[in-house]
Amino acid sequence: MDKRAVVIPDQHFPIHDEVAVKVVLKALELIKPDIFINLGDVGEWESVSAWKYKGKKLPPLEFQLPFVDEEIKEVNKQIDRFDAVLDKIKCKERYILAGNHDEWLDSFGENHSYLHEYNFKDACRWEDRGYEYRRYNEVLTIGKQSFVHGAYVTVNHAKKHLDSYGTNLIYGHTHDIQRYSSTSLLDGAIFAQSLGCLKDMSAENNKWLRGRLHNWNHCFGIVTWFKDGTHQLEVIDIVDGKCSVWGKIIKG
């Protein structure tokens, strides 16, 4: 074995599922990966959402900022929990792939050009934390495996991602688990895989769904790169706050 990574999908702090997050934190201690990859939508960023004041008169900036500051503080507090475990297991290679929700914070800062610190990269101190940063849908490639936040939400989104990117791809964004495989003349069998989410899936914290059913799943991934250049993805479903990793039951 050459290297191993743990990959986590959309967390949407502070609207995360606490039990699912605890499962991942415990799994990190068991797996002790060499690499940690966060697929983005780290924050919900409701405070800067375009939908928050839709159809209403936009309040003055001095009214908005305390809510934005509080959300930034809460998101950082949750990231700190992951970094504490990563420090403990000495996982130094860390990547953050900004999501579309994270980009909302960037847009807020851009709309107020004198608020330079209000952007996802700086507000969450990714550089200070030791993460390599990727912009929204900028691709990260390690070996023959690529990662991106996610670009499509069609019914067959795994096929759409594979057709568009044409390479092995792991992504989040859709909150469900889906896989599509194909064959490349140069690379052989290739696949695209979505990894669900770590978000609170309850109706009360997703009121925009208006009671509609959804197919979301809690999940994370383990990618192992072997010395011969091949690699393997393990998709770990989190079911009712528990999962099994390498024969060990992990409960949140």
C-alpha positions as a Markdown table, in Angstrom:
| # | Residue | x | y | z |
|---|---|---|---|---|
| 1 | Met | 0.0 | 0.0 | 0.0 |
| 2 | Asp | 1.3 | 3.4 | -1.0 |
| 3 | Lys | -1.2 | 5.9 | 0.5 |
| 4 | Arg | -4.7 | 6.0 | 1.9 |
| 5 | Ala | -7.2 | 8.9 | 2.1 |
| 6 | Val | -10.4 | 9.5 | 4.0 |
| 7 | Val | -12.9 | 11.6 | 1.9 |
| 8 | Ile | -15.8 | 13.4 | 3.5 |
| 9 | Pro | -18.8 | 15.0 | 1.6 |
| 10 | Asp | -21.0 | 18.0 | 2.4 |
| 11 | Gln | -21.2 | 18.9 | 6.1 |
| 12 | His | -23.2 | 22.1 | 6.0 |
| 13 | Phe | -22.1 | 23.2 | 9.5 |
| 14 | Pro | -23.9 | 24.1 | 11.7 |
| 15 | Ile | -26.8 | 22.1 | 10.1 |
| 16 | His | -24.8 | 18.9 | 10.3 |
| 17 | Asp | -25.7 | 15.5 | 11.7 |
| 18 | Glu | -23.9 | 15.3 | 14.9 |
| 19 | Val | -24.0 | 11.5 | 15.2 |
| 20 | Ala | -22.7 | 11.1 | 11.6 |
| 21 | Val | -19.9 | 13.5 | 12.2 |
| 22 | Lys | -18.9 | 11.6 | 15.4 |
| 23 | Val | -18.8 | 8.4 | 13.4 |
| 24 | Val | -16.4 | 10.0 | 10.9 |
| 25 | Leu | -14.2 | 11.4 | 13.7 |
| 26 | Lys | -13.9 | 8.0 | 15.3 |
| 27 | Ala | -13.3 | 6.3 | 11.9 |
| 28 | Leu | -10.4 | 8.7 | 11.3 |
| 29 | Glu | -8.7 | 7.5 | 14.5 |
| 30 | Leu | -9.2 | 3.9 | 13.4 |
| 31 | Ile | -8.1 | 4.3 | 9.7 |
| 32 | Lys | -5.2 | 6.8 | 10.4 |
| 33 | Pro | -5.2 | 8.0 | 6.7 |
| 34 | Asp | -2.2 | 9.6 | 5.1 |
| 35 | Ile | -4.5 | 12.1 | 3.3 |
| 36 | Phe | -7.7 | 13.9 | 4.3 |
| 37 | Ile | -10.0 | 15.3 | 1.5 |
| 38 | Asn | -13.0 | 17.5 | 2.3 |
| 39 | Leu | -15.3 | 17.8 | -0.7 |
| 40 | Gly | -16.8 | 21.1 | 0.3 |
| 41 | Asp | -20.1 | 22.7 | 1.3 |
| 42 | Val | -18.4 | 22.8 | 4.7 |
| 43 | Gly | -20.8 | 25.5 | 5.8 |
| 44 | Glu | -24.5 | 26.0 | 5.2 |
| 45 | Trp | -23.8 | 29.8 | 5.1 |
| 46 | Glu | -27.5 | 30.6 | 5.5 |
| 47 | Ser | -26.5 | 34.1 | 6.8 |
| 48 | Val | -25.2 | 35.0 | 3.3 |
| 49 | Ser | -27.7 | 32.9 | 1.2 |
| 50 | Ala | -29.4 | 34.7 | -1.7 |
| 51 | Trp | -32.6 | 33.0 | -0.5 |
| 52 | Lys | -32.5 | 34.5 | 3.1 |
| 53 | Tyr | -34.0 | 37.8 | 2.1 |
| 54 | Lys | -35.6 | 36.9 | -1.1 |
| 55 | Gly | -38.8 | 38.9 | -1.6 |
| 56 | Lys | -37.8 | 41.2 | 1.3 |
| 57 | Lys | -36.1 | 44.4 | 1.7 |
| 58 | Leu | -32.4 | 43.8 | 2.3 |
| 59 | Pro | -31.5 | 44.9 | 5.8 |
| 60 | Pro | -28.5 | 47.2 | 6.5 |
| 61 | Leu | -25.1 | 45.6 | 6.6 |
| 62 | Glu | -24.6 | 46.3 | 10.3 |
| 63 | Phe | -27.7 | 44.1 | 10.9 |
| 64 | Gln | -26.4 | 41.3 | 8.7 |
| 65 | Leu | -22.8 | 41.1 | 9.9 |
| 66 | Pro | -23.4 | 39.7 | 13.5 |
| 67 | Phe | -25.2 | 36.7 | 11.9 |
| 68 | Val | -22.4 | 36.2 | 9.4 |
| 69 | Asp | -19.7 | 36.5 | 12.1 |
| 70 | Glu | -21.6 | 34.0 | 14.3 |
| 71 | Glu | -21.9 | 31.5 | 11.4 |
| 72 | Ile | -18.2 | 31.8 | 10.6 |
| 73 | Lys | -17.3 | 31.2 | 14.3 |
| 74 | Glu | -19.5 | 28.1 | 14.4 |
| 75 | Val | -18.2 | 26.6 | 11.1 |
| 76 | Asn | -14.6 | 27.1 | 12.4 |
| 77 | Lys | -15.4 | 25.4 | 15.6 |
| 78 | Gln | -16.6 | 22.3 | 13.8 |
| 79 | Ile | -13.5 | 22.3 | 11.5 |
| 80 | Asp | -11.4 | 22.5 | 14.6 |
| 81 | Arg | -12.8 | 19.1 | 15.7 |
| 82 | Phe | -11.6 | 17.5 | 12.5 |
| 83 | Asp | -8.2 | 19.2 | 12.7 |
| 84 | Ala | -7.7 | 18.0 | 16.3 |
| 85 | Val | -8.1 | 14.4 | 15.2 |
| 86 | Leu | -6.0 | 14.9 | 12.1 |
| 87 | Asp | -3.2 | 16.4 | 14.3 |
| 88 | Lys | -3.6 | 13.5 | 16.7 |
| 89 | Ile | -3.1 | 10.8 | 14.0 |
| 90 | Lys | -0.4 | 12.9 | 12.3 |
| 91 | Cys | -2.3 | 13.3 | 9.0 |
| 92 | Lys | -0.6 | 16.3 | 7.4 |
| 93 | Glu | -1.7 | 16.1 | 3.8 |
| 94 | Arg | -5.1 | 17.8 | 3.8 |
| 95 | Tyr | -7.2 | 19.2 | 0.9 |
| 96 | Ile | -10.3 | 21.4 | 0.9 |
| 97 | Leu | -12.4 | 21.6 | -2.3 |
| 98 | Ala | -14.8 | 24.6 | -1.9 |
| 99 | Gly | -18.5 | 23.9 | -2.6 |
| 100 | Asn | -21.3 | 26.0 | -4.0 |
| 101 | His | -22.5 | 26.9 | -0.5 |
| 102 | Asp | -19.0 | 28.0 | 0.4 |
| 103 | Glu | -19.0 | 30.2 | -2.6 |
| 104 | Trp | -21.9 | 32.1 | -1.1 |
| 105 | Leu | -19.5 | 33.6 | 1.4 |
| 106 | Asp | -17.2 | 34.6 | -1.4 |
| 107 | Ser | -20.1 | 36.3 | -3.2 |
| 108 | Phe | -21.0 | 38.2 | 0.0 |
| 109 | Gly | -17.4 | 39.6 | 0.3 |
| 110 | Glu | -17.3 | 40.5 | -3.4 |
| 111 | Asn | -20.5 | 42.4 | -3.1 |
| 112 | His | -19.0 | 44.4 | -0.2 |
| 113 | Ser | -15.5 | 45.1 | -1.6 |
| 114 | Tyr | -14.2 | 46.6 | 1.7 |
| 115 | Leu | -14.9 | 43.3 | 3.5 |
| 116 | His | -11.9 | 41.6 | 2.2 |
| 117 | Glu | -11.8 | 39.0 | 5.0 |
| 118 | Tyr | -15.3 | 37.7 | 4.2 |
| 119 | Asn | -14.3 | 34.9 | 1.9 |
| 120 | Phe | -14.3 | 31.2 | 2.5 |
| 121 | Lys | -10.6 | 30.6 | 2.2 |
| 122 | Asp | -9.6 | 33.3 | 4.7 |
| 123 | Ala | -12.6 | 33.1 | 7.0 |
| 124 | Cys | -12.0 | 29.4 | 7.7 |
| 125 | Arg | -8.2 | 29.9 | 7.8 |
| 126 | Trp | -7.5 | 27.0 | 5.4 |
| 127 | Glu | -3.9 | 28.0 | 4.7 |
| 128 | Asp | -3.1 | 28.4 | 8.4 |
| 129 | Arg | -4.7 | 25.0 | 9.0 |
| 130 | Gly | -2.3 | 23.4 | 6.5 |
| 131 | Tyr | -4.9 | 22.6 | 3.8 |
| 132 | Glu | -4.2 | 22.8 | 0.1 |
| 133 | Tyr | -7.1 | 24.9 | -1.3 |
| 134 | Arg | -9.2 | 24.2 | -4.4 |
| 135 | Arg | -11.7 | 26.7 | -5.7 |
| 136 | Tyr | -15.3 | 25.7 | -6.4 |
| 137 | Asn | -15.2 | 22.8 | -8.8 |
| 138 | Glu | -11.4 | 23.0 | -9.3 |
| 139 | Val | -10.3 | 19.4 | -9.7 |
| 140 | Leu | -7.9 | 17.6 | -7.4 |
| 141 | Thr | -6.1 | 14.6 | -8.9 |
| 142 | Ile | -4.0 | 12.1 | -7.0 |
| 143 | Gly | -2.7 | 9.2 | -9.1 |
| 144 | Lys | -5.6 | 8.1 | -11.3 |
| 145 | Gln | -8.3 | 9.3 | -9.0 |
| 146 | Ser | -9.8 | 12.8 | -9.3 |
| 147 | Phe | -12.0 | 14.7 | -6.8 |
| 148 | Val | -14.4 | 17.6 | -7.2 |
| 149 | His | -17.2 | 19.1 | -5.2 |
| 150 | Gly | -19.8 | 18.3 | -7.8 |
| 151 | Ala | -21.2 | 20.1 | -10.9 |
| 152 | Tyr | -24.5 | 18.3 | -11.8 |
| 153 | Val | -27.7 | 17.3 | -10.0 |
| 154 | Thr | -29.5 | 15.4 | -12.7 |
| 155 | Val | -31.3 | 12.1 | -12.0 |
| 156 | Asn | -28.3 | 10.2 | -13.4 |
| 157 | His | -25.7 | 12.6 | -12.1 |
| 158 | Ala | -23.0 | 9.9 | -11.8 |
| 159 | Lys | -23.2 | 9.2 | -15.5 |
| 160 | Lys | -23.3 | 12.9 | -16.3 |
| 161 | His | -20.2 | 13.5 | -14.2 |
| 162 | Leu | -18.3 | 10.6 | -15.8 |
| 163 | Asp | -19.4 | 11.6 | -19.3 |
| 164 | Ser | -18.3 | 15.2 | -18.7 |
| 165 | Tyr | -15.0 | 14.6 | -16.9 |
| 166 | Gly | -14.0 | 11.3 | -18.6 |
| 167 | Thr | -12.0 | 10.0 | -15.6 |
| 168 | Asn | -12.3 | 8.4 | -12.2 |
| 169 | Leu | -14.2 | 11.0 | -10.2 |
| 170 | Ile | -15.4 | 11.2 | -6.6 |
| 171 | Tyr | -17.7 | 14.0 | -5.7 |
| 172 | Gly | -20.3 | 15.3 | -3.2 |
| 173 | His | -22.9 | 18.0 | -3.8 |
| 174 | Thr | -26.0 | 15.7 | -4.5 |
| 175 | His | -26.2 | 14.3 | -0.9 |
| 176 | Asp | -27.0 | 10.8 | -2.3 |
| 177 | Ile | -24.9 | 7.8 | -3.1 |
| 178 | Gln | -24.7 | 6.9 | -6.8 |
| 179 | Arg | -22.1 | 5.2 | -9.0 |
| 180 | Tyr | -21.7 | 4.9 | -12.8 |
| 181 | Ser | -18.9 | 2.9 | -14.5 |
| 182 | Ser | -17.6 | 2.9 | -18.1 |
| 183 | Thr | -14.5 | 2.0 | -20.0 |
| 184 | Ser | -11.8 | 4.2 | -21.5 |
| 185 | Leu | -9.5 | 3.0 | -24.2 |
| 186 | Leu | -6.5 | 4.5 | -22.5 |
| 187 | Asp | -7.4 | 4.0 | -18.8 |
| 188 | Gly | -9.6 | 0.9 | -18.8 |
| 189 | Ala | -12.5 | 0.8 | -16.3 |
| 190 | Ile | -13.4 | 4.2 | -14.9 |
| 191 | Phe | -16.2 | 5.4 | -12.6 |
| 192 | Ala | -17.9 | 8.4 | -11.0 |
| 193 | Gln | -19.1 | 8.1 | -7.4 |
| 194 | Ser | -21.1 | 10.5 | -5.3 |
| 195 | Leu | -20.6 | 10.1 | -1.5 |
| 196 | Gly | -23.8 | 11.4 | 0.1 |
| 197 | Cys | -23.5 | 14.0 | 2.9 |
| 198 | Leu | -23.0 | 14.5 | 6.6 |
| 199 | Lys | -25.9 | 17.0 | 6.8 |
| 200 | Asp | -28.8 | 16.9 | 9.2 |
| 201 | Met | -31.5 | 15.3 | 6.9 |
| 202 | Ser | -34.5 | 16.2 | 9.1 |
| 203 | Ala | -37.4 | 18.1 | 7.6 |
| 204 | Glu | -37.2 | 20.9 | 10.2 |
| 205 | Asn | -33.6 | 21.7 | 9.1 |
| 206 | Asn | -34.4 | 21.5 | 5.4 |
| 207 | Lys | -37.6 | 23.5 | 5.3 |
| 208 | Trp | -37.0 | 24.4 | 1.6 |
| 209 | Leu | -37.9 | 20.8 | 0.7 |
| 210 | Arg | -41.4 | 21.6 | 2.0 |
| 211 | Gly | -42.0 | 18.0 | 3.2 |
| 212 | Arg | -40.8 | 16.3 | 0.0 |
| 213 | Leu | -39.1 | 13.0 | 0.3 |
| 214 | His | -35.4 | 12.8 | -0.6 |
| 215 | Asn | -32.8 | 10.1 | -1.2 |
| 216 | Trp | -30.0 | 11.5 | 0.8 |
| 217 | Asn | -27.5 | 9.3 | 2.7 |
| 218 | His | -24.8 | 9.8 | 5.3 |
| 219 | Cys | -21.6 | 8.5 | 4.0 |
| 220 | Phe | -17.8 | 8.9 | 3.6 |
| 221 | Gly | -15.1 | 7.2 | 1.5 |
| 222 | Ile | -11.8 | 5.5 | 1.9 |
| 223 | Val | -9.4 | 5.5 | -1.1 |
| 224 | Thr | -6.3 | 3.4 | -1.1 |
| 225 | Trp | -3.6 | 3.8 | -3.7 |
| 226 | Phe | -1.4 | 0.7 | -4.3 |
| 227 | Lys | 2.3 | 0.8 | -5.3 |
| 228 | Asp | 1.5 | -0.7 | -8.7 |
| 229 | Gly | -0.6 | 2.4 | -9.6 |
| 230 | Thr | -4.0 | 0.9 | -9.0 |
| 231 | His | -6.4 | 2.2 | -6.4 |
| 232 | Gln | -9.6 | 1.2 | -4.6 |
| 233 | Leu | -12.6 | 3.1 | -3.2 |
| 234 | Glu | -14.5 | 1.9 | -0.2 |
| 235 | Val | -17.9 | 3.6 | 0.2 |
| 236 | Ile | -18.9 | 3.6 | 3.9 |
| 237 | Asp | -22.6 | 4.1 | 4.5 |
| 238 | Ile | -23.5 | 5.5 | 7.9 |
| 239 | Val | -26.8 | 3.9 | 8.9 |
| 240 | Asp | -28.7 | 5.1 | 11.9 |
| 241 | Gly | -25.5 | 6.6 | 13.4 |
| 242 | Lys | -23.3 | 3.6 | 12.9 |
| 243 | Cys | -21.1 | 2.0 | 10.3 |
| 244 | Ser | -18.6 | -0.9 | 9.8 |
| 245 | Val | -15.0 | -0.3 | 8.8 |
| 246 | Trp | -12.7 | -3.3 | 8.4 |
| 247 | Gly | -14.9 | -5.5 | 10.6 |
| 248 | Lys | -15.2 | -2.9 | 13.4 |
| 249 | Ile | -18.5 | -1.4 | 14.3 |
| 250 | Ile | -18.3 | 2.4 | 14.8 |
| 251 | Lys | -21.1 | 4.2 | 16.6 |
| 252 | Gly | -21.6 | 7.9 | 16.8 |
